[in-house]
Amino acid sequence: MIDELVEYKKAHFPDDLRRILACGGTSRSTVRVQWLPPAAPSVDVKWETQLYGMVLAGFTEEAVRFLRKTRKLSAVEARMMVAKIAIDLGMS
């Protein structure tokens, strides 16, 4: 479903640089889409999408471990970053 939405977005809204993180049906005729803002030039899109996906799915501890391993953050720094992402996603 995400691939189809990405193609639709590219065809109909080529100037919209937001990224689709997740989607799902809310009823027979509507689809809920979770968006990420356009990626900054220096951001590893795949890495960021994986991190945001973990937080969105509720895998907080996995997200903290991911940040500690990939960005060498302390546990406190990683938890603060995960909390900020949750807020950005409207989860808090």
C-alpha positions as CSV (number, residue, x, y, z in Angstrom):
1,M,0.0,0.0,0.0
2,I,2.8,2.4,0.8
3,D,4.4,1.9,-2.6
4,E,1.2,2.7,-4.3
5,L,0.7,5.9,-2.2
6,V,4.3,7.0,-2.9
7,E,3.7,6.6,-6.7
8,Y,0.4,8.5,-6.4
9,K,2.0,11.3,-4.4
10,K,4.8,11.6,-6.9
11,A,2.4,11.8,-9.8
12,H,-0.1,14.2,-8.2
13,F,2.0,16.2,-5.8
14,P,5.6,16.3,-7.1
15,D,6.5,19.3,-5.0
16,D,5.5,17.7,-1.8
17,L,8.7,16.4,-0.3
18,R,7.3,14.8,2.8
19,R,7.9,11.1,3.3
20,I,5.4,8.4,4.1
21,L,6.3,6.6,7.3
22,A,3.2,4.4,7.8
23,C,-0.3,4.0,6.6
24,G,-3.4,2.0,7.3
25,G,-7.1,2.0,6.5
26,T,-9.5,3.6,9.0
27,S,-12.6,2.6,7.1
28,R,-13.6,1.4,3.7
29,S,-13.0,4.7,2.0
30,T,-10.2,6.4,4.0
31,V,-6.5,5.8,4.6
32,R,-4.5,7.3,7.4
33,V,-1.0,8.3,6.5
34,Q,1.8,9.1,9.0
35,W,4.2,11.6,7.4
36,L,7.8,12.6,8.0
37,P,9.0,16.0,7.0
38,P,11.4,16.2,4.0
39,A,14.8,14.9,4.8
40,A,17.6,17.4,5.5
41,P,20.4,17.1,3.0
42,S,22.8,15.4,5.5
43,V,20.3,12.9,6.9
44,D,20.5,9.2,6.2
45,V,16.9,8.7,5.1
46,K,16.9,4.9,5.6
47,W,18.4,5.2,9.1
48,E,15.9,7.9,10.1
49,T,12.9,6.0,8.7
50,Q,14.0,2.9,10.6
51,L,14.3,4.9,13.9
52,Y,11.0,6.6,13.5
53,G,9.3,3.4,12.5
54,M,10.6,1.7,15.7
55,V,9.3,4.6,17.8
56,L,5.9,4.6,16.0
57,A,5.5,0.8,16.6
58,G,6.2,1.3,20.3
59,F,9.6,-0.4,20.3
60,T,11.2,2.2,22.6
61,E,13.9,0.1,24.0
62,E,14.9,-1.1,20.6
63,A,15.0,2.5,19.4
64,V,17.3,3.4,22.3
65,R,19.6,0.5,21.6
66,F,19.6,1.5,17.9
67,L,20.6,5.1,18.7
68,R,23.3,4.0,21.2
69,K,24.8,1.6,18.6
70,T,24.5,3.7,15.5
71,R,25.1,7.2,16.9
72,K,27.1,6.3,20.0
73,L,24.7,8.2,22.3
74,S,24.5,7.7,26.0
75,A,21.4,6.0,27.4
76,V,20.1,9.3,28.6
77,E,20.7,11.1,25.3
78,A,19.1,8.2,23.4
79,R,16.0,8.2,25.6
80,M,15.6,12.0,25.2
81,M,15.8,11.6,21.4
82,V,13.2,8.8,21.4
83,A,10.9,10.9,23.6
84,K,11.3,13.9,21.2
85,I,10.5,11.6,18.2
86,A,7.4,10.3,20.0
87,I,6.3,13.9,20.5
88,D,7.0,14.8,16.9
89,L,4.8,11.8,15.9
90,G,2.0,13.0,18.1
91,M,2.3,10.0,20.5
92,S,2.6,12.0,23.7
